[in-house]
Amino acid sequence: MSPSESTRAVWNFWIDRGGTFTDVIGESPEGRLWLRKVPSSTRGKSGDPGIMAALSILRDAGATPDDLGTVRVGTTVVTNALLERRGSKLLLVVTRGFGDAIVIGHQARPDIFALHVRRARPLHAEVLEIDERVAVDGTVIEPLDEAAAANGLAAARQSGFEAVAIVLLHGWRHSQHEQRLAQ
């Protein structure tokens, strides 16, 4: 915020975009709150529903976009999609030998004597194991088999996968193979 902005009266907005509705709170320079709840889907209209609602509040109050101070936007769309298991069909790409790492998890269970442990269904629909290996220090132990990876990814696309998560061993630190696969 510039020094001149801190002395001039401005409008501030907070926008929460959910999967069904978007809530907008506008605060006038006098401290009055203006509220709007609008559908999150634009249904053929251009523009973001939250921003359009904020502009509508400004218009209704006789203000202009020049009177804006801050606009803060948050969303629960991704959180809701994860909780409800909605979204694109996801392929998980991992280093060969680690295809079951997410399913195995950390072995924590609420009842250590339970014979039948119920686990949450993973977010990914399928795992593609890739021949490659990078050591923790970045040394390439096994080069990336780009041809086999390309074939596996092409087959996944043909099978209807719409999203890919690439999570290779030590990729967080040495991402050369992950970057190559992403291309």
C-alpha positions in Angstrom: 0.0 0.0 0.0 1.5 3.4 -1.0 1.6 6.3 1.5 -1.1 8.1 -0.4 -3.4 5.0 -0.3 -3.0 4.8 3.5 -4.5 8.3 3.9 -7.3 8.0 1.3 -10.5 6.3 2.1 -10.8 3.0 0.2 -13.1 0.0 -0.2 -11.8 -3.4 0.9 -13.2 -6.7 -0.3 -13.1 -10.3 0.9 -14.2 -13.0 -1.6 -14.8 -16.7 -0.7 -15.3 -18.8 -3.8 -17.0 -22.1 -3.1 -18.1 -24.8 -5.5 -21.7 -23.7 -5.6 -21.7 -20.1 -4.2 -19.3 -17.2 -3.9 -19.6 -15.0 -0.9 -18.5 -11.4 -1.2 -18.0 -8.9 1.7 -17.3 -5.3 0.9 -16.3 -2.7 3.5 -16.9 0.9 2.6 -14.5 3.6 3.7 -17.0 4.4 6.5 -16.9 0.8 7.8 -20.3 -0.3 6.5 -20.4 -3.9 5.3 -22.0 -4.9 2.0 -22.7 -8.5 1.4 -23.4 -10.5 -1.8 -23.9 -14.3 -2.4 -23.7 -15.2 -6.0 -23.5 -18.5 -7.9 -19.9 -19.6 -8.5 -20.7 -20.8 -12.0 -20.8 -18.1 -14.7 -23.0 -20.0 -17.1 -21.9 -18.3 -20.2 -21.2 -14.9 -18.7 -17.7 -13.5 -18.9 -15.8 -12.5 -15.8 -15.2 -14.0 -12.3 -18.5 -14.0 -10.3 -16.7 -12.7 -7.1 -15.1 -9.8 -8.9 -18.3 -9.0 -10.8 -20.2 -9.0 -7.4 -17.6 -6.7 -5.9 -17.9 -4.3 -8.8 -21.7 -4.5 -8.4 -21.3 -3.4 -4.8 -19.2 -0.5 -5.8 -21.7 0.6 -8.4 -24.6 0.3 -6.0 -22.7 2.4 -3.5 -21.8 5.1 -6.0 -18.1 4.2 -5.9 -15.7 3.3 -8.7 -12.9 0.7 -9.1 -10.5 3.6 -8.4 -11.8 3.5 -4.8 -10.5 0.0 -4.3 -8.0 -0.7 -1.5 -7.6 -4.4 -1.2 -9.3 -7.5 -2.6 -8.6 -10.8 -0.9 -9.8 -14.0 -2.4 -10.0 -17.5 -0.9 -11.4 -20.7 -2.2 -12.7 -24.0 -0.9 -13.2 -25.5 -4.4 -10.1 -27.7 -4.3 -10.6 -28.7 -0.6 -14.2 -29.7 -1.4 -13.2 -31.6 -4.5 -10.6 -33.6 -2.4 -13.1 -34.3 0.4 -15.8 -35.3 -2.0 -13.5 -37.3 -4.2 -14.5 -35.3 -7.3 -12.3 -34.1 -10.0 -10.3 -35.3 -12.9 -9.2 -38.9 -13.3 -5.7 -38.8 -11.8 -2.6 -40.9 -12.7 0.2 -41.0 -10.2 3.7 -41.4 -11.8 6.4 -42.7 -9.4 9.8 -44.2 -9.4 9.6 -48.0 -10.1 9.3 -49.9 -6.9 7.4 -47.1 -5.0 3.9 -47.7 -6.6 2.4 -48.7 -3.3 4.0 -46.1 -1.1 0.9 -44.0 -0.7 -1.3 -47.0 0.0 1.1 -48.3 2.6 1.3 -44.9 4.1 2.7 -44.5 7.6 1.2 -47.6 9.2 -0.6 -45.5 11.9 -3.9 -47.0 12.9 -6.4 -46.0 15.6 -6.7 -49.6 16.8 -3.4 -51.5 16.7 -5.2 -54.9 17.3 -7.7 -54.5 14.5 -7.5 -57.3 11.9 -9.3 -55.4 9.2 -8.0 -51.9 8.7 -10.2 -49.6 6.6 -8.1 -47.1 4.7 -9.3 -44.1 2.7 -9.3 -44.6 -1.0 -6.3 -42.8 -2.6 -7.0 -39.8 -4.8 -5.2 -41.4 -7.8 -7.0 -44.0 -9.9 -3.9 -45.8 -11.1 -0.1 -45.7 -10.7 2.5 -45.7 -13.5 5.9 -46.8 -12.3 8.8 -45.3 -14.3 12.3 -46.7 -14.7 14.6 -44.0 -13.2 16.5 -43.4 -10.0 18.2 -40.4 -8.5 20.1 -40.6 -5.2 19.6 -38.2 -2.4 22.8 -36.3 -3.5 21.5 -35.9 -7.0 23.6 -38.7 -8.6 21.7 -40.4 -11.4 21.7 -44.1 -10.4 19.4 -45.1 -13.3 18.7 -42.8 -16.2 15.1 -41.9 -17.0 13.7 -44.3 -19.7 12.0 -41.6 -21.7 10.7 -43.9 -24.4 9.0 -46.2 -21.9 7.6 -43.3 -19.9 6.2 -41.7 -23.1 4.5 -44.9 -24.0 3.0 -45.3 -20.5 1.8 -41.7 -20.5 0.3 -42.1 -24.0 -1.5 -45.3 -22.9 -2.9 -43.5 -19.8 -4.2 -40.6 -21.9 -5.9 -43.2 -24.2 -7.5 -44.7 -21.1 -9.1 -41.4 -20.1 -6.7 -40.0 -17.6 -7.1 -36.2 -17.4 -4.5 -35.3 -14.8 -1.0 -36.5 -13.8 0.9 -36.2 -10.5 4.6 -36.8 -11.0 6.2 -37.8 -7.7 9.6 -39.3 -8.2 12.1 -40.4 -5.5 14.0 -37.4 -4.3 12.3 -35.3 -6.9 11.6 -32.5 -4.3 15.4 -31.9 -4.3 16.6 -33.1 -7.7 13.8 -32.5 -10.1 15.5 -33.1 -13.5 13.6 -36.3 -14.2 10.3 -34.9 -13.0 10.8 -31.8 -15.2 11.6 -34.0 -18.2 8.4 -36.1 -17.7 6.3 -32.9 -17.4 7.5 -31.9 -20.9 
